[in-house]
């Protein structure tokens, strides 16, 4: 079993910054990729950013230049630094990890979500 624990959500004013972190633990042999997704009220979950084990990154067009994803492979932790926040960034943010488990199975795991609200 693999667990993802997120932290760092909260309330910010437009133009502000916020950092999220997500730590993976459990039956992990290796992590292929980690990422962040978000879901706003009444909308589908969407990709925000991903990072693979080699450090390659992918961003949604809506966050390019404002958000930065990084990863500590040794700590199985992924970070999301969010700058120049706008009300459109308001959503529940979910951490995702594609994991090769100790049992030899590859699967996707999700965190419980952390709320980000951008409002004046």
C-alpha positions in Angstrom: 0.0 0.0 0.0 1.1 3.5 -0.8 0.0 6.7 0.9 0.3 10.3 -0.3 0.1 13.1 2.2 -0.4 16.6 1.0 0.1 19.9 2.9 0.3 23.6 2.2 -3.2 24.6 1.0 -4.9 27.8 2.2 -6.2 31.2 1.3 -4.3 33.8 -0.7 -5.1 37.1 -2.3 -4.8 37.5 -6.1 -1.2 37.9 -7.0 0.0 36.0 -4.0 2.1 32.8 -3.7 1.6 29.5 -2.1 3.6 26.3 -1.9 2.2 22.7 -1.8 4.1 19.6 -0.8 3.2 15.9 -1.1 5.1 13.0 0.5 4.7 9.4 -0.6 5.3 6.5 1.7 4.6 2.8 1.9 5.5 -0.2 -0.3 7.5 1.9 -2.8 10.2 0.3 -4.9 10.5 3.4 -7.2 8.4 6.3 -8.3 8.0 6.8 -12.1 6.4 10.2 -11.9 4.6 12.6 -9.5 2.3 15.4 -10.3 -0.5 17.7 -9.2 -4.0 17.9 -10.5 -6.8 20.2 -9.5 -10.6 20.2 -9.5 -12.7 23.3 -9.2 -16.3 23.2 -8.1 -18.5 21.9 -10.9 -15.5 21.1 -13.1 -13.5 18.0 -14.0 -10.2 17.2 -12.5 -7.4 18.6 -14.7 -3.6 18.3 -14.9 -1.6 21.1 -13.4 2.0 19.8 -13.6 4.0 16.5 -13.6 7.6 15.6 -13.1 9.3 12.3 -13.9 12.1 10.6 -12.2 14.6 12.3 -14.5 13.3 15.7 -13.7 11.4 16.2 -16.9 8.3 18.4 -16.3 5.0 19.1 -18.0 2.7 22.0 -17.3 -0.9 23.0 -18.1 -0.8 26.0 -20.4 -2.8 27.9 -17.8 0.0 27.7 -15.2 3.1 27.9 -17.4 5.4 30.7 -16.1 3.6 31.0 -12.8 3.8 27.5 -11.2 6.9 25.4 -10.7 7.0 21.7 -9.8 10.0 20.1 -8.2 10.8 16.8 -6.6 13.1 15.3 -4.0 13.6 11.7 -5.1 15.3 10.7 -1.9 12.4 11.8 0.1 9.7 10.7 -2.3 8.3 14.2 -2.1 6.9 16.5 -4.8 6.5 20.3 -4.4 4.4 22.8 -6.3 5.3 26.5 -6.0 2.4 28.7 -7.2 3.0 32.3 -7.9 0.9 35.1 -9.3 -2.2 33.3 -8.2 -5.6 34.3 -9.6 -9.1 33.4 -8.6 -9.1 30.9 -11.5 -6.6 28.9 -9.5 -9.1 28.2 -6.8 -9.6 24.4 -6.6 -8.9 21.3 -4.6 -5.4 20.2 -5.5 -4.5 16.5 -5.6 -1.2 14.9 -5.6 -0.6 11.9 -7.9 2.2 9.3 -8.0 2.8 6.5 -10.5 4.6 3.9 -8.3 6.4 0.7 -8.9 5.5 -1.1 -5.7 7.6 -3.6 -3.8 5.2 -6.3 -5.1 6.3 -5.6 -8.7 3.0 -3.8 -9.6 2.8 -0.3 -11.2 -0.2 1.7 -10.2 -1.4 5.3 -9.7 -2.0 6.7 -6.2 -3.8 9.9 -5.1 -3.6 12.1 -2.1 -6.6 13.3 -0.2 -6.6 16.7 -1.7 -5.8 20.2 -0.3 -7.9 23.3 -0.8 -6.5 26.4 -2.4 -8.6 29.5 -2.4 -7.6 32.7 -4.2 -9.8 35.6 -3.2 -9.6 39.2 -2.1 
